[in-house]
């Protein structure tokens, strides 16, 4: 569960960096990459843990 929060936090930081750089194409790419990290981190929070492997 802690890993999900770390991934989400990294996504927020990367998204903010992309937001600052938005007028350029690199800024939009970095912003999208950060938003993808946020979405994946939140989805991982709802994932059922694999028990008994």
Rosetta silent file (secondary structure, phi, psi, omega in degrees, C-alpha in Angstrom):
SEQUENCE: XXXXXXXXXXXXXXXXXXXXXXXXXXXXXXXXXXXXXXXXXXXXXXXXXXXXX
SCORE:     score description
SCORE:     0.000 S_00000001
   1 L     0.000  -34.910  179.565    0.000    0.000    0.000 S_00000001
   2 H   -66.453  -32.961  179.334    2.889    2.362    0.707 S_00000001
   3 H   -64.431  -36.903  178.942    4.240    1.801   -2.796 S_00000001
   4 H   -62.706  -41.380  178.791    0.955    3.030   -4.272 S_00000001
   5 H   -68.658  -35.626  178.408    1.219    6.284   -2.341 S_00000001
   6 H   -65.980  -44.213  178.397    4.850    6.726   -3.404 S_00000001
   7 H   -61.845  -42.760  178.885    3.943    6.208   -7.073 S_00000001
   8 H   -63.918  -42.103  179.589    1.082    8.694   -6.749 S_00000001
   9 H   -65.015  -40.445  176.567    3.349   11.267   -5.060 S_00000001
  10 H   -63.135  -39.554  176.862    5.983   10.913   -7.785 S_00000001
  11 H   -61.526  -38.562  178.032    3.212   11.414  -10.338 S_00000001
  12 H   -65.156  -43.917 -179.809    2.146   14.638   -8.635 S_00000001
  13 H   -63.741  -45.466 -179.657    5.713   15.976   -8.652 S_00000001
  14 H   -66.158  -38.331  177.785    6.248   15.060  -12.310 S_00000001
  15 H   -63.882  -41.743  177.233    2.876   16.539  -13.260 S_00000001
  16 H   -63.650  -38.735  175.925    3.735   19.808  -11.548 S_00000001
  17 H   -62.602  -43.316  177.486    7.038   19.900  -13.412 S_00000001
  18 H   -65.901  -35.693  179.718    5.194   19.336  -16.684 S_00000001
  19 H   -63.400  -38.029  179.092    2.629   22.012  -15.780 S_00000001
  20 H   -66.870  -33.488 -177.240    5.432   24.553  -15.365 S_00000001
  21 L   -93.710   12.395 -169.212    6.828   23.602  -18.790 S_00000001
  22 L   -54.898  -34.253 -177.413    3.415   23.494  -20.569 S_00000001
  23 L   -61.307  -20.504 -179.038    3.907   25.896  -23.458 S_00000001
  24 L   -96.993  163.636  177.992    6.407   23.476  -25.006 S_00000001
  25 H   -65.037  -34.858  177.727    5.809   20.009  -26.406 S_00000001
  26 H   -62.073  -38.394 -179.589    8.086   18.544  -23.726 S_00000001
  27 H   -62.403  -43.473  178.499    5.881   20.053  -21.039 S_00000001
  28 H   -66.379  -36.570  177.465    2.759   18.363  -22.365 S_00000001
  29 H   -66.183  -43.735  179.063    4.568   15.041  -22.597 S_00000001
  30 H   -67.237  -38.955  177.583    5.899   15.267  -19.054 S_00000001
  31 H   -61.830  -44.693  178.005    2.481   16.345  -17.768 S_00000001
  32 H   -64.054  -39.064  178.048    0.835   13.328  -19.411 S_00000001
  33 H   -63.573  -42.405  178.242    3.490   11.006  -18.042 S_00000001
  34 H   -66.108  -40.301  177.863    2.933   12.338  -14.526 S_00000001
  35 H   -64.461  -35.409  176.741   -0.848   12.007  -14.842 S_00000001
  36 H   -64.228  -39.547  177.520   -0.398    8.397  -15.942 S_00000001
  37 H   -63.437  -39.227  179.442    1.651    7.719  -12.790 S_00000001
  38 H   -64.018  -46.397 -179.157   -1.108    9.248  -10.671 S_00000001
  39 H   -61.995  -44.546 -179.335   -3.776    7.091  -12.323 S_00000001
  40 H   -66.568  -36.738  177.314   -1.699    3.920  -11.964 S_00000001
  41 H   -65.417  -41.148  179.144   -0.916    4.679   -8.313 S_00000001
  42 H   -69.608  -40.137  177.390   -4.588    5.214   -7.485 S_00000001
  43 H   -63.583  -34.992  179.044   -5.626    2.073   -9.365 S_00000001
  44 H   -68.197  -26.983  176.278   -3.009    0.107   -7.440 S_00000001
  45 H   -62.851  -33.624 -176.837   -4.605    1.281   -4.181 S_00000001
  46 L   -90.403   -4.556 -178.777   -7.809   -0.549   -5.119 S_00000001
  47 L   -71.888  140.980  177.913   -6.076   -3.725   -6.278 S_00000001
  48 L   -77.168  128.588 -179.745   -6.623   -6.842   -4.194 S_00000001
  49 L   -66.822  143.704  178.505   -3.329   -8.134   -2.717 S_00000001
  50 L   -79.576  114.157 -178.648   -2.155  -11.517   -3.933 S_00000001
  51 L  -109.902  142.204  173.836   -2.255  -13.828   -0.913 S_00000001
  52 L    77.340   28.898  177.575   -0.880  -17.304   -0.679 S_00000001
  53 L   -82.152    0.000    0.000    1.427  -17.253   -3.667 S_00000001
